[in-house]
Amino acid sequence: MWDDISASPEPERVATITALAVAATPRCSSTVVVAIDGTSGAGKTTLAQGVVAALAALPGEPGGASTTDVGLVHMDHLYPGWDGLQVAPDLLTTQVLAPIARGEPAAYRVWSWLRNEWKGSRAVAPSRFLVVEGCGSSVMPAGAYAAVRVFMEADRGLRMERGIARDGEAYRPNWQRWADQETALFDADGTRRRADLVIDTSNV
């Protein structure tokens, strides 16, 4: 599935995003939100794991912990099924980003892809950095809270090959269905145009 990570992220890309995050001005109270957005199969989850590890390895605040607190939210937990991309940025905003910005506890409902229903919730602890990865993570209104916006893309055919290899042949019918939603959402929002960094992984 999408969270079965076997590849390693490109160190240069991780370093670039980490530097952007350290230099960024928070837009979500004191939390620097790093949104790793883009098309399916472009490598968002892999890159996010590398960025989280790099940020967590930074020295903590003076007088505090020896390392940095870093949170991670996967958008795949927030999509209510294969037709749920459109509503996901609003769910991210109302359940996670807006509460953090108000200094309130944040938690989001988790979608069960096996049961095809909401199943439990997950709290988001206060942190210096919060990495949000997945399609729609920097789409408005969520994009207003992101201090660093990354957009990942790759050749469409290659992305489908990666996705089917990762998720299994049974998911092939859903790929075009999801891709159509991505195109509509990103075009209407201007997501790629607003990104601080665009990464093409076609040659990786």
Backbone bond lengths (Angstrom), bond angles and torsions (degrees), N, CA, C in turn:
res aa  C-N    CA-C-N  psi(-1)  N-CA   C-N-CA  omega(-1)  CA-C   N-CA-C  phi
1 M - - - 1.459 - - 1.528 110.40 -
2 W 1.363 115.91 -177.61 1.460 121.56 -173.47 1.521 113.66 -59.13
3 D 1.365 117.99 -27.20 1.461 120.28 -176.56 1.523 113.15 -96.68
4 D 1.329 116.81 10.29 1.458 121.55 177.06 1.529 108.04 -87.82
5 I 1.323 115.66 89.67 1.463 121.32 -172.36 1.520 110.53 -96.26
6 S 1.327 116.46 120.14 1.462 120.89 177.54 1.520 111.46 -119.06
7 A 1.338 117.80 -22.19 1.455 121.53 -178.79 1.530 110.37 -84.91
8 S 1.326 115.67 164.91 1.462 121.76 176.60 1.519 109.12 -111.15
9 P 1.318 117.77 141.19 1.466 119.87 -179.97 1.520 111.39 -73.12
10 E 1.334 116.14 155.96 1.454 120.83 177.19 1.535 109.01 -67.54
11 P 1.338 118.41 122.44 1.472 120.93 -177.32 1.527 113.25 -56.94
12 E 1.342 117.29 -36.51 1.465 119.77 -178.39 1.525 111.34 -65.31
13 R 1.323 116.60 -38.68 1.453 120.50 179.29 1.522 110.82 -68.97
14 V 1.311 116.23 -41.36 1.461 119.96 176.87 1.522 110.05 -60.62
15 A 1.323 117.21 -44.44 1.461 121.29 -179.47 1.527 111.63 -63.58
16 T 1.324 116.73 -40.21 1.470 120.51 179.85 1.520 111.17 -63.17
17 I 1.325 116.74 -46.79 1.460 120.54 -178.57 1.522 110.99 -68.29
18 T 1.319 116.90 -38.08 1.461 120.56 177.48 1.524 110.50 -61.19
19 A 1.323 117.00 -43.44 1.464 121.01 178.69 1.528 111.27 -63.68
20 L 1.330 116.85 -40.84 1.460 120.26 177.55 1.523 110.76 -62.67
21 A 1.328 116.75 -40.55 1.460 120.67 -179.17 1.529 111.70 -66.29
22 V 1.312 116.70 -41.95 1.468 120.74 -179.29 1.525 110.73 -64.32
23 A 1.333 116.40 -35.82 1.466 120.60 -177.05 1.529 113.02 -86.42
24 A 1.329 117.17 -11.12 1.462 120.92 -172.14 1.530 112.87 -74.39
25 T 1.324 115.17 150.87 1.457 121.89 172.46 1.531 108.13 -89.47
26 P 1.327 118.66 125.54 1.467 120.48 -178.72 1.525 111.99 -60.27
27 R 1.327 115.72 142.60 1.456 121.93 175.98 1.525 111.30 -119.07
28 C 1.331 115.82 7.19 1.463 121.97 -178.46 1.520 107.70 -131.96
29 S 1.331 115.72 72.84 1.455 122.40 -169.75 1.529 107.50 57.69
30 S 1.329 118.38 -127.95 1.462 119.98 -178.90 1.521 112.75 -94.94
31 T 1.337 117.64 4.96 1.463 122.06 -178.77 1.525 111.13 -92.21
32 V 1.316 115.76 128.44 1.469 121.32 174.61 1.525 108.08 -86.57
33 V 1.323 116.36 111.46 1.465 121.42 179.42 1.528 109.23 -91.67
34 V 1.318 115.98 124.87 1.465 122.97 176.16 1.521 107.34 -108.47
35 A 1.319 117.37 110.93 1.467 122.21 -178.88 1.524 109.43 -98.92
36 I 1.320 116.16 118.58 1.462 121.70 177.23 1.522 107.50 -106.47
37 D 1.305 115.34 97.40 1.460 124.48 -170.94 1.526 109.39 -107.45
38 G 1.329 116.06 -179.94 1.449 120.15 174.83 1.507 112.61 131.42
39 T 1.292 115.28 -171.21 1.459 122.40 -173.14 1.527 112.45 -82.21
40 S 1.323 116.35 156.18 1.458 121.79 179.97 1.527 111.39 -62.97
41 G 1.332 115.33 140.45 1.450 120.41 177.54 1.514 114.84 79.92
42 A 1.342 117.01 9.42 1.467 120.02 -179.28 1.519 112.82 -89.35
43 G 1.334 118.03 -10.36 1.465 120.56 176.90 1.517 114.69 105.50
44 K 1.317 117.93 22.64 1.468 121.29 -175.96 1.530 112.86 -63.06
45 T 1.323 116.24 -45.99 1.465 119.81 -176.54 1.518 111.14 -65.56
46 T 1.314 116.40 -42.78 1.466 120.39 178.47 1.523 110.90 -60.48
47 L 1.326 116.77 -47.32 1.456 120.37 -179.72 1.526 110.68 -64.25
48 A 1.320 116.88 -41.08 1.460 120.47 -178.92 1.525 111.54 -60.25
49 Q 1.318 116.76 -41.53 1.462 119.84 179.05 1.527 110.91 -61.16
50 G 1.328 116.42 -39.88 1.456 119.78 178.19 1.516 112.65 -67.34
51 V 1.331 116.58 -39.62 1.464 120.77 179.52 1.520 110.52 -67.10
52 V 1.327 117.45 -41.68 1.465 120.57 177.89 1.530 110.49 -59.55
53 A 1.319 116.60 -45.54 1.465 120.30 -179.76 1.524 111.38 -62.92
54 A 1.335 116.70 -40.73 1.463 120.51 -179.17 1.523 111.59 -67.85
55 L 1.321 116.87 -41.94 1.460 120.43 179.15 1.525 111.13 -67.94
56 A 1.329 116.73 -38.89 1.462 120.60 179.93 1.527 111.71 -65.65
57 A 1.334 116.63 -25.51 1.464 120.40 -179.11 1.520 113.02 -81.80
58 L 1.329 117.41 -7.96 1.456 120.32 178.24 1.527 110.35 -67.47
59 P 1.332 117.67 151.53 1.465 119.58 176.36 1.524 110.56 -60.21
60 G 1.316 116.84 141.75 1.454 121.11 178.35 1.515 111.81 -73.87
61 E 1.336 115.40 -178.84 1.458 120.18 178.74 1.527 110.01 -66.54
62 P 1.342 118.31 148.34 1.468 121.20 178.03 1.530 110.69 -55.12
63 G 1.328 115.70 130.29 1.453 120.07 179.45 1.509 114.01 81.42
64 G 1.343 117.28 -1.47 1.459 121.31 -178.19 1.508 111.23 -110.17
65 A 1.318 115.22 -147.57 1.465 120.46 -179.60 1.529 110.21 -66.63
66 S 1.337 115.39 158.01 1.463 119.42 -177.87 1.523 112.16 -75.96
67 T 1.338 116.90 -20.17 1.454 120.92 177.26 1.531 109.67 -125.01
68 T 1.310 115.94 173.39 1.463 121.80 -173.95 1.523 112.03 -91.96
69 D 1.334 116.08 138.89 1.466 121.03 174.46 1.522 109.45 -76.46
70 V 1.331 116.57 127.53 1.466 122.02 -179.83 1.524 108.88 -134.98
71 G 1.337 116.30 128.09 1.454 121.09 175.70 1.517 110.54 -100.50
72 L 1.329 116.16 160.32 1.464 121.49 179.24 1.525 109.11 -141.08
73 V 1.340 115.89 128.48 1.453 121.96 175.97 1.524 108.20 -124.04
74 H 1.334 116.57 127.82 1.461 122.26 176.34 1.527 108.71 -97.67
75 M 1.324 117.07 124.30 1.456 120.55 179.73 1.528 112.20 -62.27
76 D 1.340 117.37 -25.28 1.462 120.12 179.54 1.522 112.25 -60.43
77 H 1.331 117.40 -21.61 1.463 120.75 175.48 1.523 112.22 -77.36
78 L 1.336 116.81 -16.95 1.458 121.37 -172.97 1.521 114.05 -103.19
79 Y 1.337 118.09 -17.54 1.464 119.88 179.20 1.526 109.88 -71.56
80 P 1.317 119.54 123.80 1.465 120.54 175.58 1.534 111.10 -83.06
81 G 1.321 116.02 67.45 1.458 121.48 177.38 1.520 113.64 92.75
82 W 1.325 114.99 -176.12 1.459 121.73 -173.74 1.525 113.74 -68.99
83 D 1.300 117.54 -14.16 1.460 120.52 177.87 1.533 111.20 -110.62
84 G 1.340 116.45 21.04 1.454 120.01 -172.38 1.511 117.06 -103.10
85 L 1.336 118.17 10.59 1.465 119.07 -176.85 1.524 112.38 -63.96
86 Q 1.301 118.13 -41.68 1.457 122.53 -173.95 1.529 112.39 -57.60
87 V 1.323 117.46 -37.88 1.464 120.34 -174.69 1.528 112.75 -88.91
88 A 1.331 117.90 -11.55 1.460 121.21 -173.20 1.527 114.39 -62.00
89 P 1.350 120.39 -42.28 1.470 118.68 178.43 1.528 112.86 -59.37
90 D 1.323 117.50 -35.84 1.459 120.48 176.85 1.525 111.17 -68.27
91 L 1.329 117.10 -39.91 1.456 120.23 178.06 1.531 110.61 -63.78
92 L 1.318 116.64 -42.33 1.463 120.83 177.03 1.525 110.73 -60.21
93 T 1.302 116.12 -42.88 1.460 120.87 -178.07 1.523 111.84 -66.38
94 T 1.322 116.82 -52.20 1.467 119.79 -173.23 1.522 113.07 -72.44
95 Q 1.337 117.83 -32.17 1.458 120.26 -175.73 1.528 113.67 -92.61
96 V 1.333 116.77 -27.84 1.470 119.71 -173.76 1.527 112.83 -119.22
97 L 1.320 117.28 -61.76 1.459 120.42 -168.38 1.525 113.44 -71.42
98 A 1.314 117.82 -46.90 1.464 120.08 -179.93 1.529 112.01 -62.68
99 P 1.342 119.77 -45.17 1.467 118.65 175.89 1.531 113.32 -59.38
100 I 1.333 117.30 -42.23 1.465 119.73 177.95 1.524 110.45 -60.68
101 A 1.321 116.45 -43.28 1.465 120.79 -179.80 1.529 111.64 -62.36
102 R 1.334 117.15 -29.10 1.467 121.57 178.58 1.518 112.50 -88.56
103 G 1.328 117.11 -1.50 1.456 120.31 -177.98 1.516 113.27 76.25
104 E 1.345 117.19 24.26 1.455 122.25 -177.99 1.530 110.51 -106.95
105 P 1.341 118.47 160.55 1.464 121.04 175.81 1.535 110.46 -61.16
106 A 1.321 116.00 141.40 1.467 121.26 -179.46 1.519 109.82 -121.20
107 A 1.322 115.54 140.91 1.469 121.98 176.02 1.521 108.00 -156.91
108 Y 1.319 116.57 147.81 1.458 120.03 -179.50 1.522 110.60 -127.88
109 R 1.328 115.13 148.20 1.455 120.37 174.87 1.525 109.63 -71.82
110 V 1.318 116.33 144.78 1.462 122.30 -178.12 1.525 109.40 -108.15
111 W 1.332 115.47 127.25 1.456 120.66 179.46 1.523 110.42 -84.32
112 S 1.325 116.93 130.40 1.457 122.27 174.82 1.525 108.88 -92.31
113 W 1.327 116.67 112.84 1.463 120.71 -179.95 1.525 111.44 -72.75
114 L 1.323 117.14 -23.58 1.457 120.30 178.63 1.524 111.05 -78.37
115 R 1.334 116.46 -40.46 1.464 120.66 -178.55 1.527 112.45 -89.54
116 N 1.341 116.03 -15.62 1.459 121.80 -177.58 1.536 111.20 59.69
117 E 1.347 114.70 46.80 1.456 121.30 179.23 1.520 109.53 -161.49
118 W 1.333 116.42 164.55 1.456 120.21 174.53 1.522 108.84 -68.79
119 K 1.326 115.62 137.93 1.463 120.21 -176.73 1.526 109.17 -142.10
120 G 1.325 116.67 93.59 1.448 120.86 177.01 1.515 112.94 80.51
121 S 1.324 115.28 -174.45 1.462 121.66 -180.00 1.518 109.44 -144.97
122 R 1.309 115.19 166.15 1.465 120.92 -178.41 1.525 109.28 -136.01
123 A 1.320 116.37 127.13 1.456 121.39 -179.91 1.523 110.12 -78.67
124 V 1.327 115.96 150.49 1.461 122.21 175.53 1.528 107.13 -116.32
125 A 1.310 116.22 109.70 1.456 120.99 -176.31 1.523 110.75 -74.07
126 P 1.324 118.10 151.20 1.469 120.72 175.41 1.528 110.45 -57.98
127 S 1.318 117.30 139.53 1.465 120.87 -177.76 1.526 110.07 -153.94
128 R 1.313 114.53 160.72 1.472 119.74 177.15 1.532 110.26 -70.77
129 F 1.335 116.22 -39.80 1.465 122.24 178.58 1.523 109.07 -124.60
130 L 1.322 115.93 145.12 1.458 121.64 172.84 1.522 107.79 -131.90
131 V 1.326 116.49 115.86 1.458 121.91 177.13 1.526 107.95 -94.72
132 V 1.334 116.41 124.57 1.460 121.97 176.73 1.522 106.81 -116.86
133 E 1.327 116.69 119.58 1.464 119.37 -177.41 1.510 110.69 -120.06
134 G 1.333 114.42 141.13 1.449 120.56 175.68 1.511 112.20 134.82
135 C 1.330 115.62 162.36 1.460 121.36 179.68 1.528 110.18 -58.20
136 G 1.311 116.26 126.77 1.454 121.34 178.09 1.505 114.96 93.48
137 S 1.332 118.94 -0.14 1.464 120.88 -175.69 1.522 113.53 -68.05
138 S 1.345 118.05 -20.81 1.469 120.23 177.47 1.525 111.97 -117.31
139 V 1.332 115.95 10.62 1.467 120.96 177.07 1.522 108.65 -75.76
140 M 1.334 116.70 140.74 1.453 120.09 178.53 1.523 110.70 -62.56
141 P 1.353 117.49 142.95 1.455 128.46 8.51 1.525 115.06 -84.14
142 A 1.331 118.33 -9.07 1.460 120.35 -178.62 1.527 111.70 -61.85
143 G 1.330 117.07 -33.69 1.459 121.10 -177.41 1.510 114.14 -59.07
144 A 1.321 118.08 -25.82 1.463 121.31 -179.38 1.522 112.13 -66.60
145 Y 1.317 117.67 -21.86 1.467 121.82 -178.54 1.532 112.54 -93.38
146 A 1.321 117.20 -11.03 1.465 121.42 -174.93 1.522 110.78 -82.83
147 A 1.321 116.17 123.42 1.467 121.18 177.10 1.522 110.94 -81.81
148 V 1.330 116.75 -27.59 1.477 122.67 177.04 1.520 107.08 -132.15
149 R 1.341 116.17 125.14 1.458 121.59 -179.39 1.527 109.01 -118.12
150 V 1.326 115.20 118.67 1.463 122.13 179.58 1.525 107.99 -113.11
151 F 1.326 116.27 135.73 1.474 120.87 177.03 1.517 108.38 -120.98
152 M 1.346 116.50 121.89 1.456 121.57 -178.84 1.523 110.26 -108.86
153 E 1.321 115.35 142.16 1.456 120.93 -179.41 1.524 109.77 -149.51
154 A 1.321 115.86 168.05 1.460 122.66 176.61 1.519 107.50 -165.24
155 D 1.310 115.81 170.31 1.460 120.92 177.49 1.526 109.90 -54.26
156 R 1.319 117.02 134.79 1.474 122.31 -173.43 1.529 112.26 -58.73
157 G 1.332 117.01 -46.32 1.456 120.04 -179.89 1.512 112.43 -63.61
158 L 1.324 116.33 -39.55 1.458 121.12 179.17 1.520 110.60 -65.25
159 R 1.323 116.44 -40.86 1.460 120.23 -179.61 1.530 110.61 -63.11
160 M 1.325 116.34 -39.82 1.455 118.90 178.64 1.525 110.79 -65.52
161 E 1.329 117.02 -41.53 1.465 120.23 177.86 1.524 110.72 -59.19
162 R 1.334 116.17 -44.31 1.464 120.07 179.03 1.526 110.89 -62.24
163 G 1.318 115.47 -43.69 1.454 119.71 -177.28 1.517 112.64 -65.09
164 I 1.318 117.11 -43.13 1.463 120.64 179.95 1.525 110.16 -67.60
165 A 1.335 116.73 -38.80 1.465 120.18 177.21 1.525 110.93 -63.11
166 R 1.308 116.13 -34.07 1.470 121.66 -178.39 1.528 112.22 -80.36
167 D 1.341 116.61 -46.55 1.461 121.26 -170.99 1.525 114.27 -96.97
168 G 1.329 116.58 -22.58 1.453 119.26 -179.70 1.521 112.76 108.44
169 E 1.305 116.11 154.46 1.454 122.33 -176.14 1.527 112.82 -61.45
170 A 1.319 116.80 -26.27 1.469 120.35 -178.19 1.520 112.48 -63.19
171 Y 1.330 116.31 -20.96 1.459 120.01 -176.90 1.532 113.34 -90.46
172 R 1.341 117.91 -2.92 1.460 120.54 -176.83 1.541 112.85 -56.02
173 P 1.339 120.08 -43.35 1.471 119.03 -178.97 1.520 114.00 -60.98
174 N 1.330 116.63 -23.71 1.462 119.37 -177.67 1.527 113.03 -85.53
175 W 1.326 116.77 -14.30 1.458 118.80 -175.00 1.526 113.01 -65.32
176 Q 1.325 117.50 -48.14 1.456 119.60 179.55 1.524 110.53 -65.66
177 R 1.302 115.72 -38.44 1.464 121.51 176.85 1.529 110.86 -57.05
178 W 1.326 116.44 -44.42 1.461 121.52 179.51 1.531 111.17 -73.15
179 A 1.327 116.13 -40.52 1.469 120.36 -179.08 1.521 111.39 -60.76
180 D 1.310 117.62 -37.56 1.469 121.09 177.96 1.529 110.60 -63.30
181 Q 1.324 116.87 -38.39 1.466 120.44 177.46 1.531 111.07 -67.20
182 E 1.319 116.57 -40.80 1.465 120.56 177.92 1.523 110.75 -58.50
183 T 1.310 115.77 -49.43 1.465 120.33 -177.94 1.523 110.67 -58.70
184 A 1.314 116.75 -47.15 1.461 120.95 -178.86 1.523 111.41 -63.21
185 L 1.315 116.69 -43.68 1.470 120.92 -177.09 1.524 111.42 -67.86
186 F 1.334 117.07 -49.32 1.462 120.49 -176.77 1.529 111.89 -68.03
187 D 1.315 117.45 -36.69 1.468 120.19 179.06 1.528 110.84 -66.40
188 A 1.315 117.00 -43.68 1.470 120.71 -179.04 1.516 111.71 -67.25
189 D 1.315 116.42 -34.26 1.470 121.55 -176.19 1.519 113.23 -87.70
190 G 1.324 118.54 -23.28 1.465 121.13 -173.36 1.518 112.06 69.03
191 T 1.325 116.36 34.68 1.467 122.54 -172.19 1.523 112.69 -59.38
192 R 1.313 117.10 -49.68 1.469 120.17 -178.05 1.510 110.97 -62.12
193 R 1.316 117.50 -40.37 1.467 122.02 -178.52 1.527 111.93 -64.44
194 R 1.324 117.49 -31.69 1.458 121.35 -177.48 1.529 113.24 -88.00
195 A 1.324 117.38 -3.62 1.462 120.62 -175.68 1.532 111.53 -68.71
196 D 1.318 115.47 146.61 1.469 121.20 173.71 1.521 110.95 -78.64
197 L 1.321 116.10 -25.76 1.461 121.36 -178.12 1.521 108.85 -148.62
198 V 1.332 117.30 128.62 1.457 122.94 176.16 1.524 108.30 -111.20
199 I 1.325 116.29 128.31 1.471 121.78 -177.36 1.518 109.37 -122.14
200 D 1.332 116.56 125.60 1.451 122.38 176.58 1.534 108.20 -106.23
201 T 1.326 116.76 120.06 1.459 120.83 -176.85 1.530 112.54 -104.49
202 S 1.319 117.54 21.28 1.465 120.64 -177.69 1.521 112.45 -61.00
203 N 1.326 117.91 -30.58 1.451 120.76 -176.14 1.525 113.06 -100.18
204 V 1.321 117.15 10.54 1.466 119.98 -179.40 1.516 109.60 -86.99
